Amino acid sequence: MNGFAEHGLSEDSFEQNKGIAAFDAFPKTKQTYLTQGRNSSAWTVTLILTCLYLAWSEISRFFTGTTTQNFSVEKGVGHDLQINLDIVVSMKCADLHVNMQDAAGDRTLAGDLLRKDATSWSQWGKGRGIHKLGEGEQDLPGWEELWDVHEQLGQARKRKKFPKTPKVRGPSDSCRIYGSLDGNKVQGDFHITARGHGYMEFGEHLDHSAFNFSHQINELSFGPFYPNLVNPLDNTITTTDSHFYKYQYYLSIVPTIYTDAAYLLPLLEAVNRNKDHPAKSVFNSAHAVKTNQYAVTSQSHVVSENWVPGVFFKFDIEPITLTIAEEWGGVLALLVRLVNVVSGVMVAGGWIWQMYDWGMEVYGRRNRSRGRGGSLGVLGAGGYGGGGGYGGGEKMAYD
């Protein structure tokens, strides 16, 4: 009927463009055997965006590098320690006494080695980053940023001079003390006191009403002077209305090595053990720098006239070395990670979609089975009557 029997009841006779399809090297499933699945375009877009995000993260990590921190016992014996200081005290330069002494018994008249410039206290305490120790440090870099090797190496290559003292405006009531001096690499004490107090000054005695040890620390670092490296006491300020006031800072110094070339670590350790090593200039290269970090705690309080007021820095050298190294993996390793990320996301996404599709199919089957059970009696009653009529019709057609 309708030409169907002439073709031997073959379903292939219903294919369109059979001649062209004969050249197809990849046989296709007949359309009558296919059912349309759920639309997964939104899920596909989600997987693609996830792959792009993770791939970008891997590429960013590749260019940033991996930073490692290692502590080791200080194997070498250091003898010299450079101290860099830039502090403004709210007293006249002629009324201040600056001195340093260490556990080895050596005393240094730091006042003769450091430069003193008269200035006005009203010109200080301003500008971005000025804060009290332990307060207002939300905008300051954290330890993770301080350990950024590229940042530290870049800052270490910049200028190595103290800035000039601003031109005095107003009364010259303060003193800026700055410069670098050398000391022994041992526990020591650096302090600023008033003239005639704490040390004999040939009978000179400063009137107590002139005491004011309010101060601003612009720079306090140990080792080679890198003014752009951030230290805990940089840009800190503290003030007092009391004449007899004592400020004490306790510093714990840790020798630190920064490098962005991990292959230099054996050489850096050898140079660190022997200061006369022929390759000692490696610490002045673009790939390595040696400096000192320190942690600080402070204590300040009013003292009686029997005590010596002033600003005291007590420092101790830790017998360890912190090495902060940054390294990168190769391009091949990056490609392998990218392939793993993309393939892992796509495979996992495929599994999740299949599980979701299977769950929806099971849920749909249960709903359909419940629907048949509720209307089975109605279909049966009408089916028999309709069936008889249909059967008679079919019989008449064949007859």
Phi, psi and omega in degrees: 000136182058027178080003184289320182289334181294336180260019177067030179055036181268131179288341179295340181290345181269359180287145178267143176054052184297327181295318179291322181295339180294338180271358181285120182284345182242101182301143181253151176286139181298145182299331181288344180264358185259144173233142181285126180274187180284150180288117182249019182296319180297320179293322178296316178298321178298316179295320180296316179296321178296318178298316180297318180296312181292323178294318177296323177297317179295318180294318178297318178296327179295315181285330179285324182087174180247126182258131178237144178239126181232133175259139178218155179289135179294111185272330180273167178249110179272149183242325186249145177219117179273134179245128179247124186227138172215103185223144177246124180246139184280054175214158179290150184299324182291344182262004183249148176234123183245130185210158177217138174218153183231178183293341178283354179092358180281138178242133181240127175279083185298334180297335179274343182259334180266156180268142179237125178238133176289141182208179179247132182297331181292344180275354183246175181081013179238170177100164183288138175093349178289127185205165172273150182299121180088358181231147176062033182259017182295327183270358180276151182294145177275180182299324181298321179285326177294334181268008177290112188296315180301319180296316182293317179295321179294319179292327182290339181274358182274187189306152182233044179230150175285141178292160180287152177287131179302150178298135186294129175235119184094193182290143179274086186246006183223173183223130174261121180249121183208160180138186180235145176217155183257140177219183177277147180278063179220176178301138183209179183217121177245128186216155177236119181233177180273151179300130179086003180235118183098330179223146179287129181237046177054045175085354179286139181219124182276137179297138185296337180290346180272355181286130171198101184263025168300137186209158174233125179263112177274328182205132169212110182216166183231138182100197178304143185278110174240091189296340183270351175284138184274132177237157186302328184264000180294135176062036176257146182223146176210143183229159179209151175260355182271142179282323180258092183224138183240124176254130179233129177242129180248117186246137175244111189263133179238116175300135187227138177241128174251137176207145175250015178232098184298334181291347179273355186303314178301320179292319180296320177295321179294318179293324180294329178284330185231108183291343178263017179299139182298340180258027184295342179289356181298332180284352175256009181275179181280354186247359181204145176212142178244127180215197179223131170259160178211151171255150186221142168233155184227157177213128181221143182194163176284140179239160179280173182289351176277349180260168179259113177281163178152194179242121186237133176242114176253123184233150179225143181263122177283140182278039180226161176235131177260121178250121180247111185241143177237134182218162181234150173276168181284170179295322179298318178296323177296316180297320179297317179295321179296317178297318179297320181294310184295312181295322179296318179294316182293318180294312179297320178296323177296319178297315181298319180294320179296319177295320177295317180295318178296318179296319178292325178294315178297318179297320179293321179297319179296319179295321180291322179294324177292324179293321178293320181297328182283336184241017183295317181297320182293316180296322181294318183295316180284334184292319182294316181294314180293324182297320181297317179296318180295321179297318179297320178300316180296319181296318179296325179294319181287324179295000000 
